[in-house]
Amino acid sequence: MIKQDYLIRMIQEIISLIVNAILNKKKFRKDEWTEYDCLTRQILGVSQEELLSMSLDEMIDCYEGDPNRMGKIELAAVTLLKVSDEVESLIRMIEINESLKM
């Protein structure tokens, strides 16, 4: 029970950090992103790359029967949201660089 409570608190803390970063448009430094990815991999049991390649049904099925199922699905969703935000920022920077070249 203590281990489950600790895991739930960790999931909530990570989700809170990501949501705040997205809302404040704060960029993760490389070392922060690496640490976050390691924690996420430990909690979810899959790497970010594996998560990106999963369909929604595969992701949901991955946590079937897990007592922390909803927390893990929420963490996976927020992770994907953060990745998409980072990709969007990169695309914007590329577009700005392209327009400056013209």
Secondary structure, DSSP 8 states (H G I E B T S, - for coil): -HHHHHHHHHHHHHHHHHHHHHHTT----HHHHHHHHHHHHHHHSS-HHHHHHS-HHHHHHHTTT-TTHHHHHHHHHHHHHHHHHHHHHHHHHHHHHHHHH-
